[in-house]
Amino acid sequence: MSRINILPEIIANKIAAGEVVERPASVVKELVENALDAQSTRIMIDIENGGRSLIRVADNGSGMNHDDALLALERFATSKIHRDEDLFCIRTLGFRGEALPSIAAVSRMTLVSREGQSPGGVEVQIHGGKILQVSEAGAPPGTMISVAQLFYNTPARRKFLKAVTTEMGHIADVTAGMALGRPQVHFKLSHNGRVVKQWAKVTDAALRTADVLGQVAGAELIPVAVQDGDLKISGYLGPPRLARATSRGIYLYVNGRRVRDRVIQHALMDGYSGRLMKGQFPMAVLFLELPFDQVDVNVHPTKHEIRFLDQRRIHNSVRNQVTATLAEIEKRLWTVPGPQAPVPEHPHGVDGWVAQESAPYRVSSEKRPLSDFLSSDRLVYQSRQGRIEPSPGRFASKASDLQSPRPTEALATEALDQQTLWPAEGFADLEVIGQFRGTYIICQGSNGLVMIDQHAAHERIVYEQLKTRTGRIDAQRLLMPETLELGFAEAQILETLIPRLDALGLELEPFGGTTFVVKSVPVLLDDRHIGRVITELVEKAAEIDLESDPEQILDACRMVMACHNAVRANQHLTREQIAHMLKQLDQCHDPGHCPHGRPTWIQWTVKDLEKAFKRIVS
């Protein structure tokens, strides 16, 4: 008896569904792509229970007649490929003929469709890949597909679905990405009968970009438009100051298809080289249009990955255009700085440290501060009795000029081998030699030379102070509440984070749509930068997944707050400030690393130095 069997069609369809349908957002993507290929100008997406109970996509496209509606449910049935040459010149979003039968195999699907000139429509009901009923139906021109009880017959897949808020977040992100790429189409997204977001049909792509990314970010974006032979590059670039901690703000499209392409993203990052810190990502929306036969979209069933015929040319064109656009904008911004305005007082800080910007410079053309584009922060010490700013070129006269801030709260003591985390005599016992480039503190110890990264060290101090405080962190209510507008997907995440952020002293309230009102901020944060902090908090939460342990999300929020409040590179410190930092570092549970894992200090022993200078032979 043969051991090799031909799989039944229903099992083959379920296997195909595993490649195409990962989660409810995958269903939305496939159905909306079909609607766009049908030349729809209005697409309505209704979701129930995060897509577990129902996903319904209705469009006003070309529709299907009775025979086509039945054929569309067969594997490898498509209206978009007719000959071998078509595979190498794909002009549509969907073409593999796998989506509908794969979705139907793992759900209870109902398809209703009507061609524009047909007097009536057709309704097909399919449960688990089996057609149960075909009948005539009254329907407007277009197609409506309802997918109920997704994965009802594959419980192993259903149990891996995340919480409703998580799945809805993925659906919203997918929908927003497709809406951004098709501004001429009206999109409407609803959840449990409530309209979540509508993207009205517009003729100006800039309006749709601002609608998806947020009005504030949209107003800062720089337009791009260039023709390089048969390659057209257009879209918008965010100035470096809008950089994010993740790549969620990058949207890439090739011939109208949103893609995750390493070639384009690498070229984009190359274009920003020298303008972004390591680990930061720009906000960017790029549309590439090139002949269809020069790009292969038939690489993966989900069609996210693509290949270019000439990858080097694409990479160089994108990189050069990004570099040229940013350089041109920067030329317009540079002008002779005007007189400095007096530095305003700030009533709060962490342990006496306040990151203070230099007085703003005015740009004659746009009336915007140059500090928006250049990091020119100074460090000012904030005592309980008043504000003390060291004079340039000299240190404070005596330690008593700087009143010590609140001591770090007691940390749980554990039996640790501190020789691996501390210098032999402790940080506070080191002899401070000075600073190197305003970034590294150089010290002398009994074992040799010690160099401390001041930002990483202070970040660890602030993080542990936040972590050991019990109850709600002290907050300062804003005299004038600040409004903050985010992109649609980010706003959905932030809304679920509000109760958790309140424990950190950050009070926010929804203000309609994707706008929020910031009413109070932790005393340790500079409220001028609160929008940047909240945006990074949202991105970190999106990376972790909202279903994670709440403490894990709070810990990520503490890391972001500590990073934004810590002293920066190129900030000159007084001897008293350095000494106080070293004392605080001794009280930390893990002074050897910042919260992100970077080392806070390194040491060269006397033996290491003598070997380097050939004083001794190893």
N, C-alpha and C positions, 0 to 999 in steps of 0.2 A: 504493500500500500504506500502510495506516495506521501512523503512528509511535507511537501510543498503544496499549499492551497491558494487559490485565488480568493482574495478577500471579498466578502459581500459588499455591495455598493454602499450600504448604510454605514459600515465600518470605515470604508475608504473616505466617505464624506466627513465622518467624525475626526479622522486623522487630519484631513485637510483643514477642518475647522480649528484644530489645535495650532496650525500655522498662521491662519488668517485672523481668528477671533481669540484674542488674548484676554480681553475684558470688555465691558459694555462700550467703552470709548472706541474700541476697534470696530464694533458694529456701526456706531455713529459715523465713523470715518468712511467706511466702505459705502454705506447708504448715501451719504452726502456726496461722495465722489461720483456715484452713479447719477445723482440728481444734477450735478454740475455738467456732466457729460451729456445729459439730456437737454442742455441749453435752458435750464431753469433760471428764472430771475427772482424767485421767491421760494425760500425753503423754511419750513416750520419743523422744529424738533421738539417733541414732547417726551419727557422722561418721568418715570415713576419709580420711587424707591431706589434712586441711584442707578437705574437701568436693570435692576434685578427683576422687577415686575413687568415693566413695559418700556420699549423704545419705539417711538413712532416718528417716521420722517415722511413728510408730505411735500411735494413740489408741484410746480406748474409747468413742468417740462413737456417734452414731446409725447410721453406716454407710450403704451403698448397695446396692441390688439390681442385678441383671444389667443391666437397661436403663439405669438411672441412671448406672452406672459407665461405660458407653460414651458416653452423652450428655455426661457431665462433661468428656470430652476434646475436645468440639467447641467452636469459638470462639463466644463470646457465649452459652454455655449456662450457666444459673444457676438455682438454686432459690430465690433471694432477691428477685427482682424479677418482678412479674407484670403491672404496669400502669404507665402514665406517672407517676401520683402517687407511686409507690414511690421514684422517683429523688430526690424531694425530702423523703424521710423515711427515710433509710437507718438501719437498726437493727443491721446486721451488720458484721463486719470486712472480709469479702470479698464482692464482689457483681458485679464487672465481667465475670466469665466469661472472663478472659484468662489467669489464672495457670497452670492445669494444661496447656492446649494449648501455651502458650508454653514452659513448662519441658520438656514432652515433645518439642518441636521441636528442642531443642538438647541432648538427652541420651538415654540408654537407660533408660527408665522402666518400672517394674513397679508396678501398682496391685492391691492385694488388699483386698477389702471384704466386709463381711457385716452385714446388718441384724439387729437384736436378736432378732426372732422368726423369722428365716429359718433353715431347717435347714442350709444351706450357704452358702458365699460364692462370689465370682467373682474370677478373676485375669485381668488384662489386661496384655499386654506390648506396649510401644510403643518403637520405635527411630527417632529422628529424625523424629517426628511420624507415622510409619506404624504402624498396628496390625498386629502380627505374629501374635498368638495370643490367643484368648479361651477360658478354660476354667473349670470348677468347681474350687473349692479349699476345703479345710477351714481355717477361721479363726475366731478369737474375734470377738465383736461389736465393730465399729469398723472403722477403715481403716488400712492401712499402705501408704505410698508410698515406693518406693525409687528414687532418682535416681542413676544411675551414669554415670561418664565425662562430666561436665558439659562442654558446649562441644566435644565430640569432633568434631562436624561443622562447627564454626565456629572453625577454628584461630586466626583473627585475634583472636577474643575470648579464647580460652584462653591465648594468650601474654601477655595483659595481667593475668592473675591474679598475685597477690603470693605471697610465701613461705607455707609451711604455717602458721607461727606467726602471721603477719599475718591470713590468712584465718580461722584458728580464733579469733583475737581478735575479729574482727567478728561471727562466729557467736555467740560467748559473750556479747558485748555485746547483740546482738539478743535472744537468749534470756533474758538477765537482765532486759532491759526489759519483755518480755512477762510474765515471771514476777512482776515487781513489780506489774504492773497486774492480775494475776489470782491473788490469794493463795489462793483456794479450789481451785486446780488444782495437782496434783502434776506437777512437771517434772523430767526426768532427762536430763542431757546427757553423752554418752560420746564419746571420741575414740580411735580405733584400739583399741577393746576395753577401754579404761580409763575408769571413771567419773570425769568431770571435776568435776561438781557436780550435787547434787540439791536441789531446793527442795520440801520436804514441804508437803503441804496444811495450811493453817492457817486459823483463823477470825478471828484478829486481824491486821489489815493491818500493824500495827506490827512484828510478828514477821517478816513477809516483808520489810518495808523494812530492818530491821536485818540480815537474812540477805543481802540484795543489796548494801547499802551498807557493811556491816561493823558489828560489834557496837558498837565504840567510837563511830562516827559516829551509829549508830542510837539510842544512849542519850542523845545530846545533842539530837536533833531535837525540835522543838516542834510539837505537834498543832494542826491547823487544822480547824475545822468550822463552817460558816455557811450559812444559807439566805437567799438574796436573791430573793424572789419564786419564779419557776420555775427559778432558777439555784442549784445546790448546789455549794459549793466545800469540798473536804476535802483532807487530806494532811498533810504535815510540812514544817516550815521549819527550816533549820540556823541556829544563831546566827552572827552575823557573824564570829566568831573561827574558824569552820570554812570560811571563804572559800577558794576555789580559783583557780588561775591560768587555768583554762579552764571551759567550760560543761558539762563531762562529768558533773558532779554534779547537773544539772537534768533532771528527768523530768516531762514534761507529758502528761496524758491527758485526752481529751475523749470522754465516753460510752464509756469503756473502751478507746479506741484511743490508742496512743502517737503523739504528733504532734510536729512541729517548727514551732511557730507563733510568728511574730514578735510578734503582738499580746500573747499571754500572757507571753512572755518579757520584752517591754518593760515590761509592767505589773509583773512580778515585780521587775525591776531598779529600777523607780520606787519600789516599796515599800521597797527596801533603800537608797534614796537617802540619803546622809549617813552611812551605816553601813559602806560598803565603799569601799576605795580604787579609783581608776580602774584598769580592767584586771582587777579581781577579780570572781568570780562566786560566788553563794551555792550551798549544797547545798539542794535543794528537791525535793519530790515533791508535785505538785498534781494532783488529780482534779476535773475539771469535769463536771457532769451538767446537761444542759438539754434541752428538747424537741428531738426529732430533726429536726423541720422548721425549726429555727433555725440549723442548721449544715450546710454543704455539704462533704461529704467526697469528692465526685466531681470533684476539681480536677486530680489528677495520677495516672498509672497506679500509682505506688507507694503512693498514699493517705497520704503523710506530711503533705502540705499540706492545709489546710482553710480555709474561709471562714465567718465568722459573719454572721448576718443583722443584728445590732446590735453591731458591733465596739466602739464607744465604751462601751457598757454593760458588756461583758465586761471591757474594759481597766480601767475605773474600779472595778468590783467587786473584781477581783483585786488591784489596787494598794491599795485602801482596806483590804482584809482583811489583806494582808501587813503594811501599816504598823501597823494596829491590834494585830495579834498581837505584833509585835516590841516595840511600845511597852508593851504590857501586861506582857510578860516582863521588860523592862528595869525597870519600876517595882518589880517584886518583888525584883530583884537589888540595887537601890540601898539602902544602909543606912549608918549611921554607921560609918566605918572604925575598927577596933580598933587597938591599939598595933602599931607596926612591929616585925617580927622582925629580928634581925641578918642582914646580907647575907652569904651564904656565899661562901667563896673558890672561884675557878675557876682551874684550873691551866693553862689553855691559851687561846690567842687567835691572831689573825693579826697579825703585825708589831706586837704590843703592844696591839692594840685588842680590847676585849671588850665586847660588847653585854650590859649587865647590867640585869635587871629590878629595879624597886623592890621593897621588901619586900611580901609579899602582904597584902592586906586580907581579912578573913574576912566572909562573908555569913552572917548568922545563920540563915537558913532552910535553905540548901542546903550550907553549909560549903564553899563554893568560892571561890577567890581572885578578887577583883575585877579583878586584872590579866589574868584570862582574857578579860575583856570590854572592857577599856580598855588602850590602848597607853601605858604609863608608863615606857618604857625610859630608863635613864640610861647615859651612856658612862663607862666606867672604864678607866684606862690600866693595862695589865699589863706590867711590866718583867720582865727576867730575874731581877732580884734581889728583887723583891717587888711588891706591889700598891699603887698610889698613886691615891688618889681626891681630886681637887681639892675644896677646901672651897667651899661655895656662895658666890657673889658675889665671888670673887677668883681670880686665876690662880696657878699654881705659882710659887714664888719665883724659881727659876732653871732654865735648860734642863738643867743637870746632874742635876736631880731625876728626870728622865725619861731612862732609858737608851735609846739608839737600838736599834731591833730589827734583825733580820737585813736586810742590804741586798738590794734586788731583784737577782735574778740577771741576768747580762748579756743584753741584747736584741740581736738582729741589727740592724745599722745599715744604713739604706737612704738613698738620696738623696731627701729629701723637702723640699718647700717648707714649712718649719716656720712661716712667717709666717701660714699659714692655720690652723694647729693650736695655736700657742702665742701668748701675748702677746709683744710685741717683745723683752722682756728675760728671758723665762722665768718660770715660776710662782714659783720659789724667790726671785726678785729682787723680787717684788711687795711692797709695803708693806701689811701687814694693818691694816685699820681696825677690823674687828670682825665680829660675826655679826648677821644680821637674822632675827629670829624663830627663832633656834636652828637654822636650816636652810640659809641662804645665807651664804657667807663674802665679805665686802666688802673689796676691795683697791684700792690706788692704784698705777697704773703710769705709765710715762713718756708713754703715749698717752692715758690717761684712766682711767675707773673700770671695774674688773673685778669681776664677781659670779660666784661659783663655787657650784654645787650640791654640797654636801658628800657627799650620798649617792651621786650619780652619779659624782663624782670618785673616791671611795674604792672604789666598785664596779669601776671601770675598773682601779684599782691592784691589787685582789685578783684580779681575773680574769686580768690579765696575769702575775701571779706564779704562779697555778695553771697557766697555759698554758705558761710557759717552764720549769717544773720538769720534770726528766727522771726516769723511773722511777716507782715507786709513791710516792704522797704519804704523808708521815708520818701515822701513825694512832695513836690512843690507845685501848687496850682498855678496855672498860667493866667496872667492878668487878662490877656487876649487869647482865647483858644485858637489854636492853629488848625487849619484845614489841610488835609492830605489826600491827594487823589492817586490811586494806583490803577494798574491794569486790571482787567476783569478777573483773570485767574488769581492774581495776587490778592484782590479784594475778598474773594471767596475764602481764601486761606486765613486772612487776617481776621475775618469775622468770627471764625472758630477759635482763634487764639486770644480774643479779648479777655475772657475770664482768667486765663493763665498769666497774661501780661499784667493784669491788675495786681497780682501778688508781687510783682517786681516794681511797683510804683508807677506804672505806665497806664494811665486811664484814657481810654478811647471810646467813642460812640459812633455807630454808623450815622451818616448824614445824608443818606439817599444815594442810590446808584453805587458807584465805586469810590465815593468820597467818605472820609472819616474826619471826626473832630478830635483833636488831641487836647484834653482838658488839664492833665497834670503829667509831669515827668519826674523820674527819680532825681533826687537832689544831686546825684553824682553825674548827671548828664547835662551837657550844654544844650539847651532847648533850641539853639539855632541850627543844630545838625540833627534834630530829632527825626526829620523825614528820612534822612539817609540811614539812620539806625533802624527805623521801623522796616524800611524796605529790605535791609539785610536780614532782619529777624524773620521776615516772611520767607525769604529765599532759603534760609537755613531750615526752617520748619518744613518747607516743601521737600527738601532733600531727605530729611529724617523720616517723613511720612507721619501724618496726623494721628495715625492709630498707635504710634509708639507710646511707651510709658511717658506720662505727663512730666515726670522728673527729668527724663531725657531731653524733652523739648525745653523745659525751663533751664536746664544746664546749657543748652546751646544758646539760649537767649542771654544767659550770664556771660558767656564767652564773647558774644557780640558787644555787649555793653562794656565789658572790661577792655576790649580791643579799642573801642572808640574813646574811652576815657583815659587810656594809658598815655604816658608821654610819648612823643613821636621822635623819629630820627631827626637829626639836625636841630635839636632843641638843647641849648646850652643850660646846664644846671649849675647852681652854686654848690660849694662844698657841703653846706648844711643840708641841702636837698639830697645830695648823693648819700651823705651819712645816714639821713633818715630812711632813705630807700633801702639801704643795706640792712639796717636794723629790722625793718619790716620783712625783708626777704628771709631773715633768720627765723621768723615766726611762721613761715609758710610750711604747709604739709609736704609739698613737693616743689622746692625752690629751684630745682634743676631744669625744669621745663616750663614753657608757657602753656596755657590751656590747650593750644593747638598742637603741642608736642615738640616745638622747636626748643633747642637748648638755650638757657638763659646765660650761661657762662662757659668759658673754656679756660684751661690752665696749661701753661708751659712750665715744667719743673726746671730747676737749675741745671739738671743733667741734660734735659732736652735742649736747652739753649746752648750749653757748652758743646754738645755734639753738633748742633747746627753750625756753630762757629769753629768747628774742628779743634776745640781746646782739648777734647778727649777723644779717644778712638773707641768705638763700640766693640 
